[in-house]
Amino acid sequence: MWWRGSFCMTRHPFSTVLLGWVLVLAGFDANARPPLVPPEDMVPVELATVGLDSASGAPVVLLREPRGGDVVLIHIGSSEALAILLGLRGVSLPRPMTHDLLVGLIESVGGRLERVMVDALEDSTYLGVLELRLEHRDEPVYVDSRPSDALALAVRTGAPILVAPAVLASTRGQEYRELPGADPAPVTALGITVGVITEDLREALGLPPEPGVLISRTTGEAAEIGLLPGAVILEINGEVPDSPMHFLELIRATAPEQRARLRVWQEGGILDLELSTDVPAAPVSRPREGMRV
């Protein structure tokens, strides 16, 4: 299976990080550190999906950087890959997993995850930082974190993601591929999460016979202009996206100064829309709830 033999280059075990977060929320500064790069010097990215490193076969999270059209690869562990996939699919489990627990913990003490940062790559280890806002503190709280855990929290909260320019440069040109299996991972770009259209879904939702990808969730500009879960993206810049990963590649091929042109089937009608390729603005609360894909 795709996760066998994979590993995550980390700084410390997740249980230690969890303890550090609990202490921070309780008013102590254990496990806290400021970002190694000023946040204003980092680059906003969008969490696109989970895939595999073409060379090693290890799981990676794909971060879309619209300014240069790059996809940043961050190596992660198999458990974190699963946690991010569950967040992308909008799966609600009967009992909270660790990252769901941490989101609830932060919210229960009146805090919120302001943003997450991947601020360095040292000795083949990615370094990350959480920026928290707490009701009883005027200044933000910075918490040392594995990027994989930080990204699993970001996909659940809609928190913005920033990456240091040096990390962007270090992963440029690395190849990736889709996760194997009959059910491709969902992909997010432009604030739109899409999945494959199965014949069962086509029949159950009354979708058109044309090829395309199914929208499961929207946020940012896409949500503001009224794109809804259950709509089908028929074309991106005149080309038909035949898979979620192809959808990402078509968005990447859009010039940064241009808006992506979408043709969408929604509720029996055809919409021709244009969207900015910039990273969508963070939602006020959590991403708009959608459908499972």
Buried (B, 14 or more C-beta within 10 A) or exposed (E): EBBEEBEBBBBEEBEEBBEBBBBBBEEEEBBBEEBEBEBEEBBBBBBBBBBBBEEEBBBBBBBBBBEEBBBBBBBBBBBBBBBBBBBBBBEEEEEEBBBBEBBEBBEEBEBBBBBBBBBBBEEEBBBBBBBBBBEEEEEBBBBBBBBBBBBBBBBBBBBBBBBBEEBBEBBEEBEBEBBEEEEBBBBBBBBBBBBBBBEEBBEEBEBEEEEBBBBBBBBBBBBEEEBBBBBBBBBBBEEBBEBBBBBBBBBBEBEEEEBBBBBBBBEEEEBEBEBBBBBBBBBEEEBBEBBEB
